[in-house]
Amino acid sequence: MKIYGFPLSPRTFKILLAANHLGLDYTLEIVDLTKGEQHAPKIAAISPHHRVPILEDGDYVLWESNAILQYLAAKKPEAGLLPQHDIKAGLDVVRWQFWDSAHWDPACAIFIFEYVVKPLIGAGEPAEAEITRGTALFNRCAGVLEQELGKHRFVAGDQLTIADLTLGSTMVIAEPAHYPLDAYPAIRRWHGELAALPAWQQTLATQQPAASAA
Ligand SMILES: N[C@@H](CCC(=O)N[C@@H](CS)C(=O)NCC(=O)O)C(=O)O
């Protein structure tokens, strides 16, 4: 299995985290976004929107990080990351993935762009209007997540699922992206639990060579 991605990106991080947590064999092919490698013909041929991550498993190609997580979870159903036979339990998890794509990821992305990407590409200071917009969106989403995580250990109950990997991977960049987390103790507690996973630490180590090269 091959994963194309940019390890500094939380969306790639989530795929590597899942693969490492499940103990799946893969090779990582780095697509350096700072060099525009996502537009190379080889990537464009398998990802029509020229974005990563992308998974290649034999002849099968899948893009969209949250779909890739479902694919990986189905490879090791016994790990329980996505209930495979109980439709309602499965949708409890998948619902959070839709919520991530529609709400949480876009809110976090504003902070990532303003505080992390801009310095990386030399695009100037964070824009105040964007931070104000991002803060309003972030608070609205974080309130929802905080309430859920106040009820149980993980997002979809007391067991780790791909809902946690989907939503939690962006926390890998929480500090440099300046997410306004002070008012959200349950989210900070959950972040700590995710960061303590052996696979989280293993995946962080994958980021290091890319971080020093960037
Ligand atoms: N919804 C997509 C988003 C993919 C995405 O935007 N990836 C970024 C890196 S995190 C990318 O490849 N950007 C390249 C570009 O915009 O040119 C997913 O979750 O996979």
The ligand as an SDF file (V2000), in Angstrom:
LIG
                    3D

 20 19  0  0  0  0  0  0  0  0999 V2000
  -10.8870   17.2100    1.7320 N   0  0  0  0  0  0  0  0  0  0  0  0
   -9.5680   16.8010    1.3190 C   0  0  0  0  0  0  0  0  0  0  0  0
   -8.6300   17.9870    1.4110 C   0  0  0  0  0  0  0  0  0  0  0  0
   -7.2810   17.6780    0.7920 C   0  0  0  0  0  0  0  0  0  0  0  0
   -6.3840   18.8970    0.8110 C   0  0  0  0  0  0  0  0  0  0  0  0
   -6.8400   20.0470    0.6900 O   0  0  0  0  0  0  0  0  0  0  0  0
   -5.0960   18.6400    0.9540 N   0  0  0  0  0  0  0  0  0  0  0  0
   -4.1290   19.7110    0.9510 C   0  0  0  0  0  0  0  0  0  0  0  0
   -3.0200   19.3850    1.9310 C   0  0  0  0  0  0  0  0  0  0  0  0
   -3.6260   19.2960    3.5700 S   0  0  0  0  0  0  0  0  0  0  0  0
   -3.5070   19.8200   -0.4060 C   0  0  0  0  0  0  0  0  0  0  0  0
   -3.1500   18.8190   -1.0020 O   0  0  0  0  0  0  0  0  0  0  0  0
   -3.3430   21.0280   -0.9080 N   0  0  0  0  0  0  0  0  0  0  0  0
   -2.6980   21.2650   -2.1590 C   0  0  0  0  0  0  0  0  0  0  0  0
   -3.2770   22.4270   -2.8930 C   0  0  0  0  0  0  0  0  0  0  0  0
   -4.2560   23.0230   -2.4110 O   0  0  0  0  0  0  0  0  0  0  0  0
   -2.7570   22.7320   -3.9630 O   0  0  0  0  0  0  0  0  0  0  0  0
   -9.0870   15.6540    2.2270 C   0  0  0  0  0  0  0  0  0  0  0  0
   -9.4870   15.6200    3.3950 O   0  0  0  0  0  0  0  0  0  0  0  0
   -8.3610   14.7800    1.7540 O   0  0  0  0  0  0  0  0  0  0  0  0
  1  2  1  0
  2  3  1  0
  2 18  1  0
  3  4  1  0
  4  5  1  0
  5  6  2  0
  5  7  1  0
  7  8  1  0
  8  9  1  0
  8 11  1  0
  9 10  1  0
 11 12  2  0
 11 13  1  0
 13 14  1  0
 14 15  1  0
 15 16  2  0
 15 17  1  0
 18 19  2  0
 18 20  1  0
M  END
$$$$
